[in-house]
Amino acid sequence: MAIRPPGGWASGQPERGGPVPVSAYVVDCAVYVDGERLPGRWSHTDAIAEVRRRGDGFVWVGLFEPDSEQIQGIADAYGLHELAVEDAVTAHQRPKLDRYDETLFMVLKTVHYVAHESPTTANEIVETGEIMAFLGPDFIVTVRHGHHSGLRGLRRELEVEPDRMRLGPAAVLHAIADRVVDDYLEVSEAFDRDIDEVESVVFAPHSTVGAEQMYLMKREVLELRRAIAPLTTPLRQLAEGHTPLVPVEVRSYFRDVDDHLTMVAERVARADELLTTLVDATLAKITLRQNNDMRKITAWAAIIAIPTMGVGVYGMNFDHMPELHWKFGYPTVMVVILSACFVLYRIFKRNRWL
């Protein structure tokens, strides 16, 4: 039997000065027989031994960001392939479905919407994580990366539905995939609201949204697309029965998840297209603003050129300059300069250069 660490199963805090126990990374380990959770605490070795002794039920082991040393004991007890174990520890994987002997290894990217006051000032909108699942005939081992991708609530929901749990570990894998895709839908809906807000600001007069913020939102949409697009093939493989580890009763549920994923992918594609339009509009507004600034600079330079020319004439060092000793020469020149400047100012103002 595994001993519960002082901080709880999910604490992930090892004792100082000693090796990190496997239980420090185990969020939960449970045995399910006939859809019901068996009472007591189980270590990963005792749990799988109990299931195989009974010849019925399955084990669900949940891990949170384990290292290679800590996951090795579970890999040995459950027969997990070393390449899949390496991927589960390293993380930063694309969504995929791999088959190793009698075990499936599935990677899902999780997303979380980062709350912010306004999308025009946010530094991050979407946070990503990962859930890896090892699926066997009598077990499922989940490995989480990212604090937002907790499965404790999902486990409680499944435990009050024994009919679903009777379908075996594939039902748990479906529930995880369904929760992940539902999160995609929620994030895409929140992102649509942000895009609507940004759209209203971009097309508002004298808006202050810059191209940098548009590119930030484009980057966040790309994060969503990288999570969603590669997941289509794994879900269809599970729905079409490419493996006997997924019972016929569960395949229809995966088809439903695949339909939801298609809907989310279409929504994200529309958001990407709209953001591209907004980026083009923002760049056009920036170019127009720069043109207006250049017109103002050019107009003022033309106005300043007139007194510069007049002062330049009187600044020449000659004794016999035309009208140098004329009594009304200076006021006449000043009146001409100011009049010319005023006329140019009125012309530029009427033409909206100033």
C-alpha positions in Angstrom: 0.0 0.0 0.0 1.3 3.5 -0.9 1.7 5.9 2.0 0.0 9.3 1.5 2.5 12.1 1.5 2.0 14.9 4.1 0.9 17.4 1.3 -1.5 15.0 -0.2 -1.4 12.9 -3.4 -1.2 16.1 -5.6 1.4 18.0 -3.5 4.3 16.9 -5.6 6.7 18.0 -2.8 9.4 15.5 -2.0 10.9 15.2 1.5 14.1 17.2 1.8 17.4 15.4 1.6 16.0 12.1 0.3 14.9 10.4 -3.0 11.6 11.5 -4.3 9.0 8.7 -3.8 6.7 7.7 -6.6 3.7 8.7 -4.5 4.9 12.3 -4.7 3.9 12.4 -8.4 0.8 10.2 -8.1 -2.3 12.4 -8.0 -4.5 9.4 -7.5 -4.5 5.6 -8.0 -7.7 3.7 -7.9 -9.1 0.3 -8.8 -12.5 0.1 -10.5 -14.5 -3.2 -10.5 -18.0 -3.4 -12.1 -17.9 0.4 -12.5 -17.4 1.0 -8.7 -14.2 2.2 -7.0 -12.8 -0.2 -4.5 -12.2 1.4 -1.1 -8.8 2.1 0.3 -5.5 3.5 -0.9 -3.6 1.6 -3.5 0.0 1.6 -4.8 0.4 1.2 -8.5 1.8 -2.3 -8.0 -0.9 -3.5 -5.6 -3.6 -2.0 -7.8 -2.7 -3.8 -11.0 -2.0 -7.0 -9.0 -5.5 -6.9 -7.5 -7.2 -6.3 -10.9 -5.3 -9.2 -12.5 -6.0 -11.5 -9.6 -9.7 -10.8 -10.0 -9.6 -11.0 -13.8 -12.0 -8.0 -13.8 -11.9 -4.2 -13.6 -9.1 -1.8 -14.3 -6.7 0.7 -12.7 -6.5 4.4 -13.2 -3.3 6.0 -12.2 -2.9 9.8 -12.5 0.5 11.4 -12.5 1.5 15.0 -12.5 4.8 16.0 -14.2 6.9 13.0 -13.2 10.6 12.7 -14.1 12.0 9.6 -15.9 13.3 8.1 -12.6 9.9 8.2 -10.9 7.8 7.0 -13.8 10.1 4.0 -14.4 8.6 1.9 -11.7 5.1 2.4 -13.1 6.4 1.7 -16.6 7.9 -1.6 -15.5 4.8 -2.7 -13.6 2.4 -1.9 -16.5 4.6 -2.7 -19.4 4.8 0.8 -20.9 7.1 1.2 -23.9 10.3 3.2 -23.3 9.7 5.5 -26.2 6.2 6.5 -25.0 7.5 6.9 -21.5 10.2 9.3 -22.8 7.6 11.3 -24.6 5.4 11.4 -21.5 8.3 12.8 -19.4 9.7 15.2 -21.9 6.3 16.7 -22.9 6.0 19.3 -25.7 4.5 16.7 -28.0 2.0 17.1 -30.8 -1.4 15.4 -30.4 -1.0 11.9 -31.6 -2.0 8.2 -31.1 0.7 5.5 -31.1 0.3 1.8 -30.6 3.0 -0.2 -28.8 2.2 -3.9 -28.6 -1.0 -4.1 -26.5 -0.8 -0.5 -25.3 -2.0 2.8 -26.8 -0.3 6.0 -26.1 -2.3 9.2 -26.8 -1.2 12.8 -26.5 -3.7 15.6 -26.1 -2.9 19.3 -25.9 -4.9 21.2 -23.2 -5.8 24.9 -23.4 -6.8 27.4 -20.8 -8.2 30.9 -21.3 -6.2 33.5 -19.4 -8.5 36.1 -17.9 -7.6 39.7 -18.7 -9.1 43.1 -18.6 -8.9 43.8 -22.3 -7.5 41.9 -25.3 -5.9 45.1 -26.4 -3.6 45.1 -23.4 -3.2 41.4 -22.7 0.2 39.8 -22.8 -1.2 36.2 -23.0 -4.6 34.9 -23.9 -4.2 31.1 -24.2 -2.2 28.9 -21.9 -1.4 25.3 -23.1 -0.6 22.1 -21.4 -0.6 18.4 -22.2 -2.3 15.1 -21.1 -0.7 11.8 -22.0 -2.6 8.6 -21.6 -1.3 5.0 -21.7 -4.3 2.7 -22.4 -4.1 -1.0 -21.7 -6.6 -3.8 -21.4 -6.9 -3.3 -17.7 -5.4 0.1 -16.9 -5.1 3.7 -17.9 -2.2 5.8 -16.8 -2.6 9.6 -17.3 0.4 12.0 -17.2 -0.4 15.7 -16.9 1.7 18.7 -17.7 0.3 22.1 -16.8 -1.5 23.2 -13.7 -4.8 24.0 -15.5 -5.3 20.4 -16.8 -6.5 18.8 -13.6 -8.6 15.6 -13.9 -9.7 15.3 -10.3 -13.2 16.8 -11.0 -13.6 14.5 -14.1 -12.7 11.5 -12.0 -15.4 12.4 -9.5 -18.0 12.8 -12.3 -17.1 9.4 -13.7 -17.3 7.7 -10.3 -20.9 8.6 -9.9 -21.7 7.0 -13.3 -20.8 3.3 -12.9 -22.5 2.5 -16.2 -19.8 4.4 -18.0 -17.0 3.0 -15.9 -18.1 -0.5 -16.6 -17.1 0.1 -20.2 -13.5 0.0 -19.1 -10.4 2.2 -19.4 -11.4 3.3 -22.9 -14.4 5.1 -21.4 -12.0 7.1 -19.2 -9.9 8.0 -22.3 -13.1 9.1 -24.0 -14.1 11.3 -21.0 -10.6 12.9 -21.0 -10.8 13.6 -24.8 -14.3 15.0 -24.4 -13.3 17.3 -21.6 -10.3 18.6 -23.6 -12.4 19.3 -26.7 -15.0 21.0 -24.5 -12.2 23.2 -23.2 -11.3 24.0 -26.8 -14.9 25.1 -27.4 -15.0 27.3 -24.3 -11.7 29.0 -25.2 -12.7 29.5 -28.8 -16.0 31.2 -27.7 -14.0 33.5 -25.3 -11.6 34.2 -28.1 -14.5 35.2 -30.4 -15.6 37.7 -27.8 -12.1 39.1 -27.7 -12.0 39.4 -31.4 -15.4 41.2 -31.5 -14.0 43.7 -29.0 -10.8 44.2 -30.9 -12.8 44.6 -34.1 -14.9 47.4 -32.7 -11.7 49.1 -31.5 -9.8 48.7 -34.8 -12.6 50.3 -36.8 -13.3 53.0 -34.3 -12.0 56.6 -35.1 -8.7 57.4 -33.5 -8.2 53.9 -32.2 -4.9 53.0 -30.4 -4.6 49.3 -31.2 -1.2 48.6 -32.7 0.0 45.8 -35.0 1.9 44.2 -32.1 -1.4 43.3 -30.4 -2.8 41.9 -33.6 0.2 39.7 -34.0 -0.1 38.6 -30.4 -3.7 37.4 -31.1 -2.6 35.7 -34.3 0.0 33.8 -32.2 -2.6 32.7 -29.7 -4.8 31.5 -32.6 -1.9 29.5 -33.9 -1.5 27.9 -30.4 -5.1 26.8 -30.7 -4.7 25.4 -34.2 -1.6 23.5 -33.2 -3.6 21.8 -30.4 -6.7 21.1 -32.5 -5.6 20.2 -36.0 -3.4 17.1 -35.3 -6.0 15.6 -33.0 -8.5 14.9 -35.8 -6.7 11.7 -37.0 -6.3 10.1 -33.6 -10.0 10.6 -32.7 -11.1 9.1 -36.0 -8.8 6.1 -35.6 -10.4 5.5 -32.2 -13.9 6.0 -33.6 -13.3 3.6 -36.5 -12.0 0.8 -34.3 -8.4 0.6 -35.3 -7.6 -1.1 -32.0 -9.5 -3.8 -29.9 -8.7 -1.8 -26.8 -11.7 0.5 -27.6 -15.0 -1.5 -27.3 -17.7 -1.0 -29.9 -19.9 0.8 -27.3 -17.2 3.5 -26.8 -16.5 4.1 -30.5 -19.7 6.1 -31.0 -18.7 8.4 -28.2 -15.4 9.1 -29.9 -17.3 9.9 -33.1 -19.3 12.5 -31.1 -16.0 14.0 -29.8 -14.7 14.1 -33.4 -17.8 16.0 -34.5 -17.3 18.6 -31.7 -13.6 18.9 -32.7 -14.6 19.6 -36.3 -16.9 22.4 -35.2 -14.2 23.9 -33.0 -11.7 23.7 -35.9 -14.0 25.6 -38.2 -14.6 28.2 -35.6 -10.8 28.7 -35.0 -10.3 28.9 -38.8 -12.9 31.6 -39.1 -11.2 33.5 -36.2 -7.9 33.2 -37.9 -9.3 34.6 -41.2 -11.0 37.5 -39.3 -7.8 38.3 -37.5 -5.9 38.3 -40.8 -8.5 40.9 -42.0 -8.0 42.9 -38.8 -4.2 42.8 -39.2 -4.6 44.1 -42.7 -6.9 46.9 -41.5 -4.6 47.8 -38.7 -1.6 48.0 -41.0 -3.7 50.1 -43.4 -4.6 52.5 -40.6 -1.0 52.7 -39.5 0.1 53.5 -43.1 -2.7 56.1 -43.4 -1.6 57.7 -40.1 2.0 57.8 -41.2 0.9 59.4 -44.5 -1.0 62.0 -42.6 2.1 62.7 -40.4 4.3 63.0 -43.5 1.8 65.5 -45.0 1.9 67.6 -41.9 5.7 67.5 -41.8 5.8 68.5 -45.5 3.3 71.3 -45.0 5.2 72.8 -42.1 8.5 72.4 -44.0 7.0 74.4 -46.9 5.8 77.1 -44.5 9.1 77.3 -42.8 10.9 77.5 -46.2 9.5 81.0 -46.9 11.0 82.8 -43.8 14.1 80.7 -44.3 14.6 82.0 -47.8 13.8 85.7 -46.8 16.2 85.6 -43.8 18.8 83.9 -45.9 18.8 86.8 -48.4 19.3 89.4 -45.6 21.9 87.3 -44.0 24.3 87.6 -47.0 27.4 89.7 -46.1 27.4 92.3 -49.0 27.5 96.1 -48.6 25.4 96.9 -51.7 22.4 94.5 -51.4 19.3 95.5 -53.2 17.2 97.8 -51.0 19.5 97.3 -48.1 19.3 100.9 -47.0 15.6 101.3 -47.9 13.7 102.6 -44.9 10.7 100.3 -45.4 12.7 97.3 -46.5 12.6 95.3 -43.3 8.9 95.7 -42.5 8.0 95.0 -46.1 10.0 91.8 -46.1 8.4 90.7 -42.8 4.9 91.4 -44.1 5.6 89.5 -47.3 7.0 86.5 -45.3 4.1 86.4 -42.8 1.5 86.8 -45.6 3.0 84.0 -47.6 3.2 81.7 -44.6 -0.5 82.5 -43.7 -1.6 81.8 -47.3 0.2 78.5 -47.3 -1.2 77.6 -43.9 -4.8 78.3 -45.1 -4.2 76.2 -48.2 -2.9 73.2 -46.3 -5.6 73.5 -43.7 -8.3 73.6 -46.3 -6.8 70.5 -47.9 -6.6 68.8 -44.5 -2.8 68.5 -44.5 -2.8 70.3 -41.1 
